[in-house]
Amino acid sequence: MAFIAIVTSDLFLAAKVQALLLREGLASARVGPDRLASLDGPAALVLDLGLGPELRQRVAAWAKGKMPVVAFGAHVDRDALAWARGAGLAAVLTKGQLETRIGRAVLAALKPER
């Protein structure tokens, strides 16, 4: 089973995302951005864009080329969403889309392109 790291400081959102991923058979856990270096190869990251510009850039740079990143953020935070789209992340969702799309977005990101 693939392990997904949820990078956020929001415990409520982490629990929600974890439950949504579990519906798809994906094991996950919240990981603070300061703990990334100690991770043993998650299959993918789910990134909370609400962490702020510096942290989200650091997380994306750490994951680049190692694993796909699915990001989510507030629909009103257009700068963060635009940054994530421009950074070439596997998927970018608003918080309102989590319930219906996070599981499928992570599963799609895990599939190797053919």
Phi, psi and omega in degrees: 000134180288140176258130181247129177267127177260111185262102180200160173256357182268106183296324179296312178296322179299316179296320179297310180297319180301315179295320180294321178290325179298326176302332180265005180081020182256125176280138181209165176203153176285138178226127176290151182301334179284351182256004183302317184299335182269359180288144178257076172057067171296156180285332180199164175243143167250118189249125175277113181292345178290357177293340181105161186301314184296312182292317181295324177292321179295318180295314180297320178294321179297320185277340187306126179080349181261322186199155177287152178237125173252123185249154174218151180201173179295140181296338180274350180269071185298326180296316180294316179296319178295319178300314183297318178295318180290335181281354177075030178292159185299322178202150178228122183235157169271163178301327178294339180268353183304309186305320186260344189233345187297317181299311180294323180295318179291317178300317179296322180293330181282338182283129177292139178289145181249000000 
